[in-house]
């Protein structure tokens, strides 16, 4: 009888502890987290993703080209510099789309405008 009580107590304890272990750990919730203030860059900085929603020709680029574009955009020091990088990329993708007989889909959002809104530029 004692063995059954021990098993029941262990089972009850596991059931009560399960929701605690299911919670996200540090950094799992919303917010900027350490080092993520506006305009922060580098390790642990606020992250900004470039994707099909804010990059013209996303589907026409391979992974290496996407990474290079991402790096160029993040290296921009001003809104005007960002727009220049964006315009250059747009022209390149426009030519590529034309070569492939495709039309270049316009992004839903402007990456430079989003970066400015998040404090990447002064």
PAZAGU-953744 format. One record per residue (C-alpha): residue number from 1; x, y, z. Coordinates in steps of 0.5 Angstrom, whole numbers, plus 2048, in hexadecimal, padded with zeros to 3 digits. Example, Ala and Ser with C-alpha at 12.3 -4.5 7.8 and 13.67 -1.06 7.14 Angstrom:
2
<pt><num>1</num><xx>819</xx><yy>7F7</yy><zz>810</zz></pt>
<pt><num>2</num><xx>81B</xx><yy>7FE</yy><zz>80E</zz></pt>
***
This chain:
122
<pt><num>1</num><xx>800</xx><yy>800</yy><zz>800</zz></pt>
<pt><num>2</num><xx>806</xx><yy>805</yy><zz>801</zz></pt>
<pt><num>3</num><xx>809</xx><yy>804</yy><zz>7FB</zz></pt>
<pt><num>4</num><xx>802</xx><yy>806</yy><zz>7F7</zz></pt>
<pt><num>5</num><xx>802</xx><yy>80C</yy><zz>7FC</zz></pt>
<pt><num>6</num><xx>809</xx><yy>80E</yy><zz>7F9</zz></pt>
<pt><num>7</num><xx>807</xx><yy>80D</yy><zz>7F2</zz></pt>
<pt><num>8</num><xx>801</xx><yy>811</yy><zz>7F3</zz></pt>
<pt><num>9</num><xx>805</xx><yy>817</yy><zz>7F6</zz></pt>
<pt><num>10</num><xx>80A</xx><yy>817</yy><zz>7F1</zz></pt>
<pt><num>11</num><xx>805</xx><yy>817</yy><zz>7EB</zz></pt>
<pt><num>12</num><xx>801</xx><yy>81D</yy><zz>7EF</zz></pt>
<pt><num>13</num><xx>808</xx><yy>820</yy><zz>7F0</zz></pt>
<pt><num>14</num><xx>809</xx><yy>820</yy><zz>7E8</zz></pt>
<pt><num>15</num><xx>803</xx><yy>822</yy><zz>7E6</zz></pt>
<pt><num>16</num><xx>803</xx><yy>828</yy><zz>7EB</zz></pt>
<pt><num>17</num><xx>80A</xx><yy>82A</yy><zz>7E8</zz></pt>
<pt><num>18</num><xx>809</xx><yy>829</yy><zz>7E1</zz></pt>
<pt><num>19</num><xx>806</xx><yy>830</yy><zz>7E0</zz></pt>
<pt><num>20</num><xx>80C</xx><yy>833</yy><zz>7E3</zz></pt>
<pt><num>21</num><xx>811</xx><yy>830</yy><zz>7DE</zz></pt>
<pt><num>22</num><xx>80C</xx><yy>831</yy><zz>7D8</zz></pt>
<pt><num>23</num><xx>80D</xx><yy>839</yy><zz>7D9</zz></pt>
<pt><num>24</num><xx>813</xx><yy>83D</yy><zz>7D5</zz></pt>
<pt><num>25</num><xx>819</xx><yy>83E</yy><zz>7D8</zz></pt>
<pt><num>26</num><xx>81D</xx><yy>845</yy><zz>7D8</zz></pt>
<pt><num>27</num><xx>81C</xx><yy>849</yy><zz>7D2</zz></pt>
<pt><num>28</num><xx>816</xx><yy>844</yy><zz>7CF</zz></pt>
<pt><num>29</num><xx>811</xx><yy>84A</yy><zz>7D0</zz></pt>
<pt><num>30</num><xx>810</xx><yy>850</yy><zz>7CC</zz></pt>
<pt><num>31</num><xx>814</xx><yy>856</yy><zz>7CD</zz></pt>
<pt><num>32</num><xx>81B</xx><yy>858</yy><zz>7CB</zz></pt>
<pt><num>33</num><xx>81F</xx><yy>855</yy><zz>7D0</zz></pt>
<pt><num>34</num><xx>827</xx><yy>856</yy><zz>7D2</zz></pt>
<pt><num>35</num><xx>82A</xx><yy>85B</yy><zz>7CD</zz></pt>
<pt><num>36</num><xx>824</xx><yy>85C</yy><zz>7C9</zz></pt>
<pt><num>37</num><xx>823</xx><yy>863</yy><zz>7C9</zz></pt>
<pt><num>38</num><xx>821</xx><yy>867</yy><zz>7C3</zz></pt>
<pt><num>39</num><xx>827</xx><yy>868</yy><zz>7BF</zz></pt>
<pt><num>40</num><xx>82B</xx><yy>862</yy><zz>7C2</zz></pt>
<pt><num>41</num><xx>82F</xx><yy>85E</yy><zz>7BD</zz></pt>
<pt><num>42</num><xx>834</xx><yy>858</yy><zz>7BE</zz></pt>
<pt><num>43</num><xx>834</xx><yy>852</yy><zz>7C3</zz></pt>
<pt><num>44</num><xx>82D</xx><yy>852</yy><zz>7C7</zz></pt>
<pt><num>45</num><xx>82A</xx><yy>858</yy><zz>7C3</zz></pt>
<pt><num>46</num><xx>823</xx><yy>859</yy><zz>7C1</zz></pt>
<pt><num>47</num><xx>822</xx><yy>854</yy><zz>7BB</zz></pt>
<pt><num>48</num><xx>81F</xx><yy>857</yy><zz>7B4</zz></pt>
<pt><num>49</num><xx>81D</xx><yy>852</yy><zz>7AF</zz></pt>
<pt><num>50</num><xx>81D</xx><yy>853</yy><zz>7A8</zz></pt>
<pt><num>51</num><xx>818</xx><yy>84E</yy><zz>7A4</zz></pt>
<pt><num>52</num><xx>813</xx><yy>84E</yy><zz>79F</zz></pt>
<pt><num>53</num><xx>80F</xx><yy>853</yy><zz>7A2</zz></pt>
<pt><num>54</num><xx>814</xx><yy>858</yy><zz>7A2</zz></pt>
<pt><num>55</num><xx>819</xx><yy>856</yy><zz>79C</zz></pt>
<pt><num>56</num><xx>817</xx><yy>857</yy><zz>795</zz></pt>
<pt><num>57</num><xx>81A</xx><yy>851</yy><zz>791</zz></pt>
<pt><num>58</num><xx>81A</xx><yy>84C</yy><zz>797</zz></pt>
<pt><num>59</num><xx>818</xx><yy>846</yy><zz>794</zz></pt>
<pt><num>60</num><xx>81D</xx><yy>848</yy><zz>78E</zz></pt>
<pt><num>61</num><xx>823</xx><yy>848</yy><zz>793</zz></pt>
<pt><num>62</num><xx>827</xx><yy>842</yy><zz>796</zz></pt>
<pt><num>63</num><xx>829</xx><yy>841</yy><zz>79D</zz></pt>
<pt><num>64</num><xx>82F</xx><yy>844</yy><zz>79C</zz></pt>
<pt><num>65</num><xx>82D</xx><yy>84A</yy><zz>798</zz></pt>
<pt><num>66</num><xx>827</xx><yy>84B</yy><zz>79E</zz></pt>
<pt><num>67</num><xx>82D</xx><yy>84B</yy><zz>7A3</zz></pt>
<pt><num>68</num><xx>831</xx><yy>850</yy><zz>79F</zz></pt>
<pt><num>69</num><xx>82B</xx><yy>855</yy><zz>79E</zz></pt>
<pt><num>70</num><xx>829</xx><yy>854</yy><zz>7A6</zz></pt>
<pt><num>71</num><xx>830</xx><yy>856</yy><zz>7A8</zz></pt>
<pt><num>72</num><xx>830</xx><yy>85C</yy><zz>7A3</zz></pt>
<pt><num>73</num><xx>82A</xx><yy>85E</yy><zz>7A6</zz></pt>
<pt><num>74</num><xx>82C</xx><yy>85E</yy><zz>7AD</zz></pt>
<pt><num>75</num><xx>833</xx><yy>861</yy><zz>7AB</zz></pt>
<pt><num>76</num><xx>82F</xx><yy>868</yy><zz>7A9</zz></pt>
<pt><num>77</num><xx>830</xx><yy>86D</yy><zz>7AE</zz></pt>
<pt><num>78</num><xx>82B</xx><yy>872</yy><zz>7AB</zz></pt>
<pt><num>79</num><xx>824</xx><yy>871</yy><zz>7A8</zz></pt>
<pt><num>80</num><xx>826</xx><yy>874</yy><zz>7A2</zz></pt>
<pt><num>81</num><xx>82C</xx><yy>86F</yy><zz>7A1</zz></pt>
<pt><num>82</num><xx>827</xx><yy>86A</yy><zz>7A3</zz></pt>
<pt><num>83</num><xx>822</xx><yy>86C</yy><zz>79D</zz></pt>
<pt><num>84</num><xx>828</xx><yy>86C</yy><zz>798</zz></pt>
<pt><num>85</num><xx>82A</xx><yy>865</yy><zz>79A</zz></pt>
<pt><num>86</num><xx>823</xx><yy>863</yy><zz>799</zz></pt>
<pt><num>87</num><xx>822</xx><yy>867</yy><zz>793</zz></pt>
<pt><num>88</num><xx>828</xx><yy>863</yy><zz>790</zz></pt>
<pt><num>89</num><xx>826</xx><yy>85C</yy><zz>792</zz></pt>
<pt><num>90</num><xx>81F</xx><yy>85E</yy><zz>78F</zz></pt>
<pt><num>91</num><xx>822</xx><yy>860</yy><zz>788</zz></pt>
<pt><num>92</num><xx>826</xx><yy>859</yy><zz>788</zz></pt>
<pt><num>93</num><xx>820</xx><yy>855</yy><zz>78A</zz></pt>
<pt><num>94</num><xx>81C</xx><yy>859</yy><zz>785</zz></pt>
<pt><num>95</num><xx>821</xx><yy>857</yy><zz>77F</zz></pt>
<pt><num>96</num><xx>821</xx><yy>850</yy><zz>782</zz></pt>
<pt><num>97</num><xx>81A</xx><yy>84F</yy><zz>782</zz></pt>
<pt><num>98</num><xx>819</xx><yy>852</yy><zz>77B</zz></pt>
<pt><num>99</num><xx>81F</xx><yy>84D</yy><zz>779</zz></pt>
<pt><num>100</num><xx>81B</xx><yy>847</yy><zz>77B</zz></pt>
<pt><num>101</num><xx>814</xx><yy>84A</yy><zz>778</zz></pt>
<pt><num>102</num><xx>811</xx><yy>84B</yy><zz>77F</zz></pt>
<pt><num>103</num><xx>80E</xx><yy>851</yy><zz>782</zz></pt>
<pt><num>104</num><xx>811</xx><yy>854</yy><zz>789</zz></pt>
<pt><num>105</num><xx>80D</xx><yy>854</yy><zz>78E</zz></pt>
<pt><num>106</num><xx>80D</xx><yy>85A</yy><zz>793</zz></pt>
<pt><num>107</num><xx>80E</xx><yy>859</yy><zz>79A</zz></pt>
<pt><num>108</num><xx>808</xx><yy>85A</yy><zz>79F</zz></pt>
<pt><num>109</num><xx>80D</xx><yy>85E</yy><zz>7A3</zz></pt>
<pt><num>110</num><xx>813</xx><yy>863</yy><zz>7A2</zz></pt>
<pt><num>111</num><xx>819</xx><yy>860</yy><zz>7A6</zz></pt>
<pt><num>112</num><xx>81C</xx><yy>867</yy><zz>7A7</zz></pt>
<pt><num>113</num><xx>816</xx><yy>86A</yy><zz>7AA</zz></pt>
<pt><num>114</num><xx>815</xx><yy>865</yy><zz>7AF</zz></pt>
<pt><num>115</num><xx>81C</xx><yy>865</yy><zz>7B1</zz></pt>
<pt><num>116</num><xx>81B</xx><yy>86D</yy><zz>7B2</zz></pt>
<pt><num>117</num><xx>815</xx><yy>86C</yy><zz>7B6</zz></pt>
<pt><num>118</num><xx>819</xx><yy>867</yy><zz>7BA</zz></pt>
<pt><num>119</num><xx>81E</xx><yy>86C</yy><zz>7BC</zz></pt>
<pt><num>120</num><xx>824</xx><yy>869</yy><zz>7B7</zz></pt>
<pt><num>121</num><xx>825</xx><yy>870</yy><zz>7B4</zz></pt>
<pt><num>122</num><xx>825</xx><yy>877</yy><zz>7B8</zz></pt>
***
